[in-house]
């Protein structure tokens, strides 16, 4: 059985390990545009100079030899042909497969504003090659403009601060980290970044950006006509599933590749895992999807049931935050807040069930919150402070004296 995996991220790596564990004779081929295995979560440490390319590798030493995986690196797939059970590489080479996994992730999305897509000093931050290009440009760039203040944008700012750069961040929302945090929690991080010298332009968006004679953008005009000078621009305003090579394949795509509960696509013997599915951008979810896809590719039917993906841990300047579930308030929500000098806690409760939790400062009991939110456990009957709930409130002694969930 020949298994071909497109992509060398965590989903592809975990799928390869799973396939090898289930079939020691399987022929496993991994194909990627990347030339080095790396963790996206650690790219900001590369920007800061705290890690080099080698230390970004999250796999075991001699991974490919240990698991007997062949790797074609630095090459892109340009076409998938399900009827012939082949893929076509940019080199025009055709590669056959018995089972195929699409795990090549997503790409940064550069908005069509002025000449952002044309300029030579505009970058996304999604892969190691992006980070390498940014570091090279930063050698001669003093003023850095970052468009977007989500985790990627703040990661870029955090890393480049270590290189002594002057950072300006433009954000359309009235707060930073608009997807991850409420306004109060976000303000704590904004203060820390401002103390480090970062300038924020909130509730603003880029409207005009023209290249100079050198092919670079040196000034961006915002929607209020304010001008933001820059030597380099990093766009962190969203990503898009990397599905261009699937045109004409018959594989259904929506926000990403459409998959069923077994992570199978609309075409026979083709599976997908990780960011390309649009299910989750979170590292643990992508790893889990890779493992489950690997099992199904080997004929071990396994459903992916953890479509609950909203979990983020944030750590800037030593301030920790954990957000699980829904952050934005909706009609009918009950908002419960607890705050002191050490911590800030905010829970969203609807119809007796916790739908979202934000913990900042002290983030213990994360597993309890994730279980309650994911499984929609009714907590209305618990007569105690919501923030003092623990596993003990839901455990009972079952048969044979073992603890089990009482809900």
Secondary structure, DSSP 8 states (H G I E B T S, - for coil): -EEEEE--SHHHHHHHHHHHHH-TT-EEEEEES-SS---GGGHHHHHTTS--TGGG--S-TTHHHHTTEEEEES--EEEEETTTTEEEETTS-EEE-SEEEE---EEE----STTTTT-TTEE--SSHHHHHHHHHHHTT--EEEEE--SHHHHHHHHHHHTTT-EEEEEESSSSSSTTT--HHHHHHHHHHHHHTT-EEEET--EEEEEE-TTS-EEEEEETTS-EEE-SEEEE-S-EEE--GGGTTS---BSSSB---TT-B-SSTTEEE-GGGGTS---HHHHHHHHHHHHHHHTT-----------EEEEEETTEEEEEEE--S--TT-EEEEEE-SS-EEEEEEETTEEEEEEEES----HHHHHHHHHTT-B-TT--S-GGG--GGGTEEE-GGG-EEE--
